[in-house]
Amino acid sequence: MKPIRAAIVGCGRISDLHQLGYRNCEDAEIIAVCDTNKARAKKKAQEWGVARVYTDYQQVLDDPEVDLVELLTPHHLHCSMTVQASRAGKHISVQKPMALSAAEADQMIAAANQAGVLLRVYETFVYYAPAVRAKAMLEAGEIGEIRAVRMHVSTGTGDTAWEVPLSAWLWRFNEKQCGGGPLVFDHGYHLFSLGHYLGGPVEKVFAWIEQTPVKEAGGIVKIDAPAMIMFKYKAPRCYGEFDVEYTPKMRIYSDYYADDDRIEIIGEKGMLFINRYTAKTVDLPPLMLFKDGKTTPIPVEGIEWHDSFIAATRDLIEVLKTGGKQARLDGPAGKAVLQFTLAALQSAATGREVRPDDVK
């Protein structure tokens, strides 16, 4: 079978991690890059050894040698670009969040199904090795039935963290383009995906989301934090919570975003702790098990955030190559996570419980 030929559409900062899974891969390769900023596209193409540089998405879709498009574009473009790719017969890997609404997600799923192409949402927290190992331990009954999933994120600053240009952030404060705030809707999709991955479908959500004004680029933008989101799983006697804090005075070491992401899973017989994602904060092993009165580190390989990008890409390649399994976040699963996320936003806006299944 010939290698799967991919085009990276959108050459912003995160594309450096997306391309890692194609390095030294016999089954897939990047053959084209596309960005409306030609200089940026040419720079990435040169760094990655890619010959074809496009500035118009239609050029990618017209290229008969492109099998797969990786859409790393602003959220409001995901639906239309996915539908266009489907009609062009291209497989699609679309960055999280999947879309701005469940109705858009339905359009994307329908277009991919009608064209017979694969659609999956590119989200890395469900591919992070400690989380994958934790999921396997849950399925093996290591801590019994789950009673609660606790998720936490706080943002900080650090000398080693990524420098992301303001231009890459401005659209995230435009509600028509981003669909929600940068912490709960954008970054939060990672955590909502993980909550769904670990505990299953969610029945109802209640949330408080405050706004913190921040001076940026001569003006004021609003950060969607602090926030507290509570939810009830469809599984019996199983609940969850997700807290978000904006803490720019907190110094956090990271090679990527200076975020403190940590997860706690409480079962009938024990607890699992995932202690890091993008940053090194608490001085604890990445994965720990508490059971029978003892806390034990669980050895896991591939604990850097970039490892989860490689794992996410390689899984997609395997799915396309064999056709024998389902993508971890296929269209319907991606929609369920989106509804979970939007339910939190709607609950905070209305002061009421919201059922994700009712979110349109």
VOLUM-792681 format. One record per residue (C-alpha): residue number from 1; residue in one letter; x, y, z. Coordinates in nm, 3 decimals, always signed. Example, Ala and Ser with C-alpha at 12.3 -4.5 7.8 and 13.67 -1.06 7.14 Angstrom:
2
[1,a,[+1.230,-0.450,+0.780]];
[2,s,[+1.367,-0.106,+0.714]];
# end
This chain:
360
[1,m,[+0.000,+0.000,+0.000]];
[2,k,[+0.136,+0.344,-0.091]];
[3,p,[+0.191,+0.598,+0.189]];
[4,i,[-0.098,+0.821,+0.293]];
[5,r,[-0.026,+1.168,+0.159]];
[6,a,[-0.125,+1.456,+0.387]];
[7,a,[-0.155,+1.830,+0.353]];
[8,i,[-0.112,+2.054,+0.659]];
[9,v,[-0.362,+2.340,+0.627]];
[10,g,[-0.269,+2.621,+0.865]];
[11,c,[+0.098,+2.667,+0.953]];
[12,g,[+0.070,+2.833,+1.293]];
[13,r,[+0.266,+2.743,+1.607]];
[14,i,[+0.083,+2.416,+1.675]];
[15,s,[+0.170,+2.278,+1.329]];
[16,d,[+0.523,+2.206,+1.453]];
[17,l,[+0.378,+1.937,+1.678]];
[18,h,[+0.138,+1.803,+1.416]];
[19,q,[+0.416,+1.726,+1.173]];
[20,l,[+0.609,+1.512,+1.423]];
[21,g,[+0.398,+1.200,+1.365]];
[22,y,[+0.493,+1.196,+0.997]];
[23,r,[+0.867,+1.194,+1.059]];
[24,n,[+1.036,+0.865,+0.969]];
[25,c,[+0.695,+0.713,+0.899]];
[26,e,[+0.680,+0.458,+0.618]];
[27,d,[+0.301,+0.468,+0.595]];
[28,a,[+0.239,+0.842,+0.559]];
[29,e,[+0.406,+1.166,+0.456]];
[30,i,[+0.334,+1.537,+0.433]];
[31,i,[+0.334,+1.635,+0.065]];
[32,a,[+0.187,+1.987,+0.089]];
[33,v,[+0.143,+2.280,+0.323]];
[34,c,[-0.115,+2.557,+0.295]];
[35,d,[-0.143,+2.894,+0.467]];
[36,t,[-0.279,+3.231,+0.357]];
[37,n,[+0.054,+3.373,+0.476]];
[38,k,[+0.286,+3.257,+0.197]];
[39,a,[+0.607,+3.337,+0.384]];
[40,r,[+0.494,+3.129,+0.682]];
[41,a,[+0.392,+2.839,+0.457]];
[42,k,[+0.725,+2.846,+0.273]];
[43,k,[+0.916,+2.854,+0.601]];
[44,k,[+0.738,+2.543,+0.732]];
[45,a,[+0.774,+2.364,+0.399]];
[46,q,[+1.148,+2.427,+0.404]];
[47,e,[+1.181,+2.309,+0.765]];
[48,w,[+0.983,+1.992,+0.699]];
[49,g,[+1.121,+1.912,+0.353]];
[50,v,[+0.789,+1.959,+0.175]];
[51,a,[+0.787,+2.063,-0.192]];
[52,r,[+0.431,+2.192,-0.244]];
[53,v,[+0.329,+2.525,-0.097]];
[54,y,[-0.027,+2.652,-0.135]];
[55,t,[-0.192,+2.975,-0.020]];
[56,d,[-0.545,+2.881,-0.128]];
[57,y,[-0.731,+2.588,+0.031]];
[58,q,[-0.896,+2.509,-0.301]];
[59,q,[-0.552,+2.433,-0.442]];
[60,v,[-0.514,+2.161,-0.180]];
[61,l,[-0.854,+2.015,-0.263]];
[62,d,[-0.772,+2.020,-0.636]];
[63,d,[-0.447,+1.828,-0.579]];
[64,p,[-0.526,+1.466,-0.673]];
[65,e,[-0.230,+1.334,-0.476]];
[66,v,[-0.354,+1.465,-0.140]];
[67,d,[-0.537,+1.190,+0.053]];
[68,l,[-0.577,+1.362,+0.391]];
[69,v,[-0.614,+1.722,+0.507]];
[70,e,[-0.505,+1.827,+0.855]];
[71,l,[-0.715,+2.136,+0.932]];
[72,l,[-0.530,+2.359,+1.181]];
[73,t,[-0.745,+2.664,+1.119]];
[74,p,[-0.964,+2.894,+1.336]];
[75,h,[-1.274,+2.726,+1.474]];
[76,h,[-1.530,+2.907,+1.259]];
[77,l,[-1.372,+2.758,+0.945]];
[78,h,[-1.385,+2.394,+1.056]];
[79,c,[-1.733,+2.316,+0.930]];
[80,s,[-1.708,+2.467,+0.583]];
[81,m,[-1.355,+2.335,+0.524]];
[82,t,[-1.455,+1.984,+0.636]];
[83,v,[-1.758,+1.982,+0.406]];
[84,q,[-1.544,+2.103,+0.114]];
[85,a,[-1.280,+1.837,+0.181]];
[86,s,[-1.544,+1.565,+0.199]];
[87,r,[-1.686,+1.667,-0.138]];
[88,a,[-1.334,+1.658,-0.279]];
[89,g,[-1.290,+1.301,-0.153]];
[90,k,[-1.026,+1.385,+0.109]];
[91,h,[-1.006,+1.232,+0.456]];
[92,i,[-1.020,+1.494,+0.732]];
[93,s,[-0.842,+1.542,+1.063]];
[94,v,[-0.983,+1.863,+1.212]];
[95,q,[-0.833,+2.041,+1.511]];
[96,k,[-1.036,+2.068,+1.828]];
[97,p,[-1.287,+2.216,+1.900]];
[98,m,[-1.470,+2.036,+1.623]];
[99,a,[-1.713,+2.317,+1.537]];
[100,l,[-1.909,+2.608,+1.681]];
[101,s,[-2.236,+2.416,+1.725]];
[102,a,[-2.380,+2.067,+1.725]];
[103,a,[-2.566,+2.160,+1.404]];
[104,e,[-2.233,+2.230,+1.235]];
[105,a,[-2.097,+1.900,+1.366]];
[106,d,[-2.398,+1.724,+1.209]];
[107,q,[-2.319,+1.887,+0.873]];
[108,m,[-1.960,+1.769,+0.895]];
[109,i,[-2.055,+1.414,+0.988]];
[110,a,[-2.317,+1.393,+0.714]];
[111,a,[-2.078,+1.525,+0.449]];
[112,a,[-1.806,+1.275,+0.544]];
[113,n,[-2.053,+0.985,+0.554]];
[114,q,[-2.201,+1.077,+0.216]];
[115,a,[-1.854,+1.098,+0.059]];
[116,g,[-1.728,+0.781,+0.229]];
[117,v,[-1.427,+0.959,+0.383]];
[118,l,[-1.293,+0.947,+0.737]];
[119,l,[-1.356,+1.236,+0.975]];
[120,r,[-1.185,+1.258,+1.309]];
[121,v,[-1.120,+1.534,+1.562]];
[122,y,[-0.753,+1.591,+1.641]];
[123,e,[-0.730,+1.608,+2.020]];
[124,t,[-0.424,+1.493,+2.210]];
[125,f,[-0.518,+1.456,+2.578]];
[126,v,[-0.692,+1.123,+2.505]];
[127,y,[-0.364,+1.005,+2.346]];
[128,y,[-0.138,+1.109,+2.634]];
[129,a,[+0.031,+0.789,+2.753]];
[130,p,[-0.058,+0.822,+3.125]];
[131,a,[-0.424,+0.878,+3.031]];
[132,v,[-0.424,+0.582,+2.792]];
[133,r,[-0.269,+0.364,+3.064]];
[134,a,[-0.524,+0.494,+3.317]];
[135,k,[-0.807,+0.407,+3.077]];
[136,a,[-0.672,+0.053,+3.039]];
[137,m,[-0.652,+0.017,+3.417]];
[138,l,[-1.011,+0.138,+3.452]];
[139,e,[-1.130,-0.113,+3.193]];
[140,a,[-0.940,-0.387,+3.379]];
[141,g,[-1.130,-0.298,+3.697]];
[142,e,[-0.817,-0.186,+3.883]];
[143,i,[-1.005,+0.066,+4.100]];
[144,g,[-1.357,-0.071,+4.059]];
[145,e,[-1.649,+0.132,+3.926]];
[146,i,[-1.578,+0.503,+3.881]];
[147,r,[-1.747,+0.734,+4.127]];
[148,a,[-1.591,+1.067,+4.025]];
[149,v,[-1.357,+1.234,+3.777]];
[150,r,[-1.191,+1.557,+3.886]];
[151,m,[-1.014,+1.776,+3.628]];
[152,h,[-0.811,+2.091,+3.688]];
[153,v,[-0.632,+2.353,+3.479]];
[154,s,[-0.464,+2.678,+3.578]];
[155,t,[-0.265,+2.901,+3.348]];
[156,g,[+0.067,+3.056,+3.441]];
[157,t,[+0.379,+3.204,+3.289]];
[158,g,[+0.729,+3.073,+3.245]];
[159,d,[+1.056,+3.172,+3.080]];
[160,t,[+1.073,+2.846,+2.885]];
[161,a,[+0.709,+2.838,+2.769]];
[162,w,[+0.605,+2.895,+2.409]];
[163,e,[+0.597,+3.249,+2.280]];
[164,v,[+0.275,+3.269,+2.082]];
[165,p,[+0.232,+3.590,+1.878]];
[166,l,[-0.065,+3.809,+1.962]];
[167,s,[-0.199,+3.765,+1.608]];
[168,a,[-0.248,+3.396,+1.684]];
[169,w,[-0.464,+3.482,+1.986]];
[170,l,[-0.674,+3.778,+1.874]];
[171,w,[-0.932,+3.571,+1.685]];
[172,r,[-0.983,+3.363,+2.000]];
[173,f,[-1.145,+3.667,+2.160]];
[174,n,[-1.385,+3.713,+1.867]];
[175,e,[-1.693,+3.510,+1.962]];
[176,k,[-1.806,+3.465,+1.602]];
[177,q,[-1.471,+3.310,+1.513]];
[178,c,[-1.383,+3.120,+1.830]];
[179,g,[-1.728,+3.009,+1.953]];
[180,g,[-1.633,+3.055,+2.320]];
[181,g,[-1.356,+3.160,+2.555]];
[182,p,[-0.991,+3.054,+2.525]];
[183,l,[-0.987,+2.850,+2.847]];
[184,v,[-1.325,+2.676,+2.881]];
[185,f,[-1.419,+2.630,+2.515]];
[186,d,[-1.082,+2.619,+2.339]];
[187,h,[-0.836,+2.460,+2.583]];
[188,g,[-1.127,+2.310,+2.775]];
[189,y,[-1.214,+2.083,+2.482]];
[190,h,[-0.903,+1.884,+2.580]];
[191,l,[-1.042,+1.827,+2.928]];
[192,f,[-1.400,+1.765,+2.818]];
[193,s,[-1.262,+1.506,+2.574]];
[194,l,[-1.070,+1.341,+2.854]];
[195,g,[-1.370,+1.345,+3.087]];
[196,h,[-1.577,+1.174,+2.815]];
[197,y,[-1.296,+0.929,+2.738]];
[198,l,[-1.253,+0.823,+3.101]];
[199,g,[-1.611,+0.825,+3.231]];
[200,g,[-1.831,+0.795,+2.923]];
[201,p,[-2.136,+0.997,+2.812]];
[202,v,[-2.258,+1.284,+3.031]];
[203,e,[-2.620,+1.328,+3.136]];
[204,k,[-2.624,+1.686,+3.265]];
[205,v,[-2.400,+1.982,+3.340]];
[206,f,[-2.407,+2.284,+3.571]];
[207,a,[-2.144,+2.557,+3.546]];
[208,w,[-2.027,+2.893,+3.675]];
[209,i,[-1.793,+3.082,+3.440]];
[210,e,[-1.664,+3.426,+3.535]];
[211,q,[-1.481,+3.677,+3.315]];
[212,t,[-1.144,+3.828,+3.409]];
[213,p,[-1.054,+4.150,+3.222]];
[214,v,[-0.695,+4.158,+3.095]];
[215,k,[-0.506,+4.440,+2.924]];
[216,e,[-0.379,+4.321,+2.587]];
[217,a,[-0.258,+4.508,+2.275]];
[218,g,[-0.376,+4.842,+2.406]];
[219,g,[-0.722,+4.716,+2.487]];
[220,i,[-0.912,+4.493,+2.725]];
[221,v,[-0.991,+4.128,+2.655]];
[222,k,[-1.185,+3.895,+2.882]];
[223,i,[-1.054,+3.558,+2.997]];
[224,d,[-1.322,+3.299,+3.079]];
[225,a,[-1.200,+3.217,+3.430]];
[226,p,[-1.230,+3.136,+3.711]];
[227,a,[-1.480,+2.865,+3.631]];
[228,m,[-1.630,+2.562,+3.804]];
[229,i,[-1.813,+2.300,+3.600]];
[230,m,[-1.997,+2.009,+3.757]];
[231,f,[-2.148,+1.718,+3.568]];
[232,k,[-2.329,+1.389,+3.613]];
[233,y,[-2.238,+1.093,+3.397]];
[234,k,[-2.501,+0.867,+3.245]];
[235,a,[-2.336,+0.583,+3.437]];
[236,p,[-2.506,+0.536,+3.776]];
[237,r,[-2.367,+0.721,+4.081]];
[238,c,[-2.085,+0.877,+3.884]];
[239,y,[-2.004,+1.250,+3.886]];
[240,g,[-1.735,+1.491,+3.775]];
[241,e,[-1.599,+1.839,+3.816]];
[242,f,[-1.371,+2.065,+3.615]];
[243,d,[-1.216,+2.381,+3.758]];
[244,v,[-1.034,+2.650,+3.558]];
[245,e,[-0.814,+2.926,+3.703]];
[246,y,[-0.637,+3.217,+3.536]];
[247,t,[-0.316,+3.262,+3.739]];
[248,p,[-0.059,+3.458,+3.532]];
[249,k,[+0.156,+3.529,+3.839]];
[250,m,[+0.215,+3.156,+3.888]];
[251,r,[+0.554,+3.047,+3.751]];
[252,i,[+0.524,+2.717,+3.566]];
[253,y,[+0.799,+2.530,+3.382]];
[254,s,[+0.695,+2.411,+3.036]];
[255,d,[+0.840,+2.360,+2.690]];
[256,y,[+0.492,+2.437,+2.556]];
[257,y,[+0.201,+2.617,+2.723]];
[258,a,[+0.249,+2.710,+3.088]];
[259,d,[-0.064,+2.527,+3.203]];
[260,d,[-0.109,+2.308,+3.508]];
[261,d,[-0.340,+2.023,+3.398]];
[262,r,[-0.410,+1.743,+3.648]];
[263,i,[-0.670,+1.466,+3.671]];
[264,e,[-0.800,+1.252,+3.957]];
[265,i,[-1.019,+0.946,+3.904]];
[266,i,[-1.189,+0.804,+4.213]];
[267,g,[-1.311,+0.447,+4.204]];
[268,e,[-1.473,+0.216,+4.458]];
[269,k,[-1.142,+0.047,+4.535]];
[270,g,[-0.882,+0.315,+4.472]];
[271,m,[-0.776,+0.629,+4.288]];
[272,l,[-0.570,+0.718,+3.982]];
[273,f,[-0.380,+1.046,+3.946]];
[274,i,[-0.257,+1.197,+3.617]];
[275,n,[-0.018,+1.466,+3.736]];
[276,r,[+0.097,+1.648,+3.424]];
[277,y,[+0.023,+1.726,+3.060]];
[278,t,[+0.183,+2.029,+2.894]];
[279,a,[+0.383,+2.138,+3.198]];
[280,k,[+0.584,+2.008,+3.493]];
[281,t,[+0.419,+2.139,+3.809]];
[282,v,[+0.374,+1.913,+4.112]];
[283,d,[+0.683,+1.703,+4.180]];
[284,l,[+0.509,+1.368,+4.141]];
[285,p,[+0.520,+1.081,+3.892]];
[286,p,[+0.303,+1.138,+3.579]];
[287,l,[+0.068,+0.852,+3.680]];
[288,m,[+0.001,+0.715,+4.029]];
[289,l,[-0.232,+0.455,+4.178]];
[290,f,[-0.368,+0.462,+4.531]];
[291,k,[-0.502,+0.123,+4.637]];
[292,d,[-0.500,-0.095,+4.948]];
[293,g,[-0.364,+0.192,+5.155]];
[294,k,[-0.058,+0.246,+4.936]];
[295,t,[+0.036,+0.497,+4.666]];
[296,t,[+0.234,+0.347,+4.378]];
[297,p,[+0.392,+0.518,+4.074]];
[298,i,[+0.282,+0.354,+3.749]];
[299,p,[+0.568,+0.344,+3.495]];
[300,v,[+0.470,+0.499,+3.161]];
[301,e,[+0.679,+0.586,+2.856]];
[302,g,[+0.614,+0.886,+2.631]];
[303,i,[+0.518,+1.143,+2.894]];
[304,e,[+0.602,+1.463,+2.704]];
[305,w,[+0.316,+1.652,+2.542]];
[306,h,[+0.466,+1.614,+2.195]];
[307,d,[+0.449,+1.235,+2.241]];
[308,s,[+0.069,+1.259,+2.246]];
[309,f,[+0.075,+1.437,+1.909]];
[310,i,[+0.281,+1.159,+1.759]];
[311,a,[+0.045,+0.899,+1.907]];
[312,a,[-0.262,+1.083,+1.773]];
[313,t,[-0.118,+1.102,+1.422]];
[314,r,[+0.004,+0.743,+1.416]];
[315,d,[-0.337,+0.619,+1.531]];
[316,l,[-0.505,+0.801,+1.243]];
[317,i,[-0.254,+0.658,+0.998]];
[318,e,[-0.322,+0.308,+1.130]];
[319,v,[-0.698,+0.357,+1.097]];
[320,l,[-0.664,+0.478,+0.737]];
[321,k,[-0.415,+0.206,+0.652]];
[322,t,[-0.612,-0.088,+0.788]];
[323,g,[-0.971,+0.032,+0.801]];
[324,g,[-1.013,-0.221,+1.078]];
[325,k,[-1.087,+0.010,+1.371]];
[326,q,[-1.256,+0.335,+1.457]];
[327,a,[-1.079,+0.665,+1.513]];
[328,r,[-1.073,+0.749,+1.885]];
[329,l,[-1.255,+1.080,+1.832]];
[330,d,[-1.459,+1.016,+1.520]];
[331,g,[-1.739,+1.249,+1.413]];
[332,p,[-2.006,+1.128,+1.658]];
[333,a,[-1.764,+1.116,+1.953]];
[334,g,[-1.631,+1.460,+1.863]];
[335,k,[-1.988,+1.591,+1.852]];
[336,a,[-2.065,+1.442,+2.196]];
[337,v,[-1.762,+1.620,+2.342]];
[338,l,[-1.867,+1.944,+2.171]];
[339,q,[-2.215,+1.917,+2.321]];
[340,f,[-2.060,+1.853,+2.663]];
[341,t,[-1.849,+2.168,+2.621]];
[342,l,[-2.135,+2.384,+2.493]];
[343,a,[-2.360,+2.259,+2.774]];
[344,a,[-2.118,+2.418,+3.023]];
[345,l,[-2.131,+2.751,+2.838]];
[346,q,[-2.512,+2.743,+2.819]];
[347,s,[-2.545,+2.650,+3.186]];
[348,a,[-2.324,+2.939,+3.294]];
[349,a,[-2.525,+3.178,+3.076]];
[350,t,[-2.867,+3.062,+3.200]];
[351,g,[-2.796,+2.950,+3.557]];
[352,r,[-2.961,+2.614,+3.484]];
[353,e,[-2.864,+2.253,+3.437]];
[354,v,[-2.814,+2.165,+3.071]];
[355,r,[-2.825,+1.820,+2.916]];
[356,p,[-2.560,+1.782,+2.646]];
[357,d,[-2.798,+1.567,+2.438]];
[358,d,[-3.029,+1.870,+2.412]];
[359,v,[-2.760,+2.107,+2.283]];
[360,k,[-2.812,+2.194,+1.917]];
# end
